[in-house]
């Protein structure tokens, strides 16, 4: 395994734990006092695109040695003439071709297009208590910025206030809260996506959402995720709650209804229970059977009124990948999210997460190859989002280029949650009366945050941008975590704009696989992206021979 450095002296960042390729710690804590690159970017925004201590330093790259096959072993190409994809109203003059003029808006979908101001979306934020606690920050931030956010699986099933009659939902207060929080600031960009697994389908989540919210929500079928190859899990520490979940139809381990388990819990030998979801398609034995079942499910969703439907698949092998792309294309779905191994989770068996599935770059490379095959047969390939261990602006550019022209969004899980945690901690530390309400974990600001100020407008670089959008009077209703989401998103957006400008691409649709190259031969072999010195070598020799 490649070991990533724990600190970056140029940016002044440091990881509390062991960093993954994404730059996030393998274990990301909600009470973390900093300061990885994503953590610090949630406060300082686009300032974090540059080395620290300007005018006192010079800086040089440490990332010129590329080992193994990963997104780190792709490098970004640049060009010294020309321009592509200029937005309307701009000329190809040097005055117009500046990075702030790069258009990074995107859209996805078949008949009904969903727009986003930035080419990112959240991963599925489902039944984990972390997702529930910080949802207001996540959802308000997503709505203000204008990118899609996903309500993950099991939100209704674990809600003790939800009412299920004759096997179907009639009341779902937590799901309502999730959807309505986003819609409060929704302005036509982004989307609220509601995911369904086996239990959600049985409970009637699709019927409930379409009946109450109509086409305001996208429904998402779930085949899997990159973090694990079994159903979703949470951990609970209450015996009564574990029994409730068992009665709701979930798999609970160990079984809280067994006398010996209850006795062990009483004596604290057992202190928690794991709630698991079911595997899908267990009764099916062939790809054709899966296709038939899948098409029936999509047809039913359209029949009850859904105009936008998406699919989320995990890091299974090549057959499942091909099935997801082909069936989503045939069913005319609006989005397919392909989640590779190497990403994150709220809860997964650790060694399963470390050892199962197809790493993101390999899965994404084959997704492009399979999409090309379908396009060659005259199919309009489903729009895609790539996910799995992606967190920075260079990851966004590389994923869009690797999957171009099919990939419209980059799905980020843990990276887009960090600002929610951080902002809530700051709000609780500065406003002690709301600490419990916002789930703050600090009694006072740590030095890593206090060095930037003692008021939100001093700490968050994006504070006044948010105020301009919502109005001065409305700022009292905006959670600090949402301001942090905005601030991080602004950094990512500016970083993508700069990379695109250097590649002479002034709109997302202009990005192509020619804009990246492989930094070693193994990466070239696995991705189909040419090695650095092979890229445009024929053009170079043509110049020399002319």
Steps between C-alpha positions, in 0.01 A plus 500: 500500500623850413546713813393860451682777693337625820590864448539754223743771594412712197134529599557478874269200534536191714293187546398388847496135387634296213414672170346326201558600137212744530694698759244411767591294803389138482304575819340844476368622837213747539684669789827539312684824571685486166656540283504297178466679168122453481455615862702816446341567161160504672617812684737676262351402164698576185791632707588132541576469130835667567804440723495679834708798616518681168803732464689304764533174306558329172338162438582194293302188414560178690269297280708398200543130584195290416482139614213261436161554340287769660352839425831640627669329205303708254641843424318794344596617153533864404527677167680812386259619233133496404179489697200265507144526625477876548171602661269722299598864497872439537768540237830316474690809608739488793266734687208255480695175539562528873423229752209680675317482164517119489147364519481203735123462502381154406178314438385141483190312403296379206179695430510714815842655559631557852744791525788548744721804546802285580575146372476330838238315703492337841516131563199334661448643849267246652418346834828568678455731795776723362289567190193576711678730745663721239235478228398865527856612423537252215163572338495878539856515370416284198191708420683832530792387284273312261617138487307173551479340843394139560278378783643154552335170585301403810412850620136402548568151629702612800276796586310413818248775422425365152171315463466198275151359445434181306868498408498851351610838633227742603720734705875568464610805700876449458473449124277808481758701693775390263309595185345822628829634637649487152190640329499800736790657309476315167510748210496275194855369524590170661251235604376291789549130420331234714666158495323167549632161602307176560340615826414845362331340200296274726406790725366706211753784500448564129122522537528730802745741336315530169169546680627782719770670291423410138780573255694712752704189587703252299460135603811282502517124477795352684711206392791560734787725601877502496557470875345156549338214314215442744209723598523820699576492870472713809595434859262559792571493871144463631353153552146636456591670175673185374183301571295768322722467191467122513122535503522744209641211300870572507785258561644591842825344618521362761130418522362724778199276560712207623512464882874432504568813295286710733686358799835581338378854428384537863851412620663724231673213325300616197463877472366556150305338218555518125195548280539363146300536181425215264675407179307564182420257217581188704229300326631579151753280323594679178564841349184461291295442813649812659419700188137385502460583869673836460291606202180410687612714795578797277172460312310499830677815621410679178141378527455654846636833377881519519648712222860460620655170609862418583702190588790459743731202453806384690843363424387158383675321214481570130172320429310704755660820370395420144150411620462830683607707200297305246182467703510863615548602137218278375267623775589862413599579857615850582819415690721203585740541794793257488669469838844343508693350788719744684219728608347540842200413712312570817542137602644194328694195613854639487685211339218462249546864403876449474491188286184472291405637163650681203709812572343817367739577216471146358121495529469845345733412213293194411181705531629728225594200285157340540321829433692533176383154394137596558544832322650311205173307480308824466388528864466827690710404800368590844659801670741393771656611826831351620554442873754341732776681689470834319538823696707769325465718192758296310299185574193668352683596181663160460176307553310720255778455242539125556127447441442771239253562346275276710588622849313813607567501875751383757341346807672584831408338828712585800659810343168685485411395854810650663384863466169404663677361805748784517246779465279343766793475740584866445136607542471306825824646633405859414131469595482274805119524512473307171784254558269206570260591218776512236686201650816699562790311654718788621473707818722767349675563171829312465802699389469352150171690453549795737805619304258623232269692734233475766191577291353304207560781250869497593538122498316404181632644175161436340289675766420813302438305179229308683364821649479654152295200383254471788495853638637642824183428694489134396856426613375428851326191359800367307698237693873561517548154351319615186728804477794259524351285221477812284858597585642158412292485181634839394857374540426187299322704232785749463753217490310322224470826307876551517577147385251533216641834390847349488363222282327766284157356584248773583195279554461153648378351174836588343699280743635185334727207572775688316520729802666239722791264455639201686805548717610136473458217252284288729247781530508541122422130455209497745337831408567531128637849565833544314829534687626859542763499228280310256220754519522723189843357414388473138412870499836585652686311231287661232614840631863388492479355149307786343 
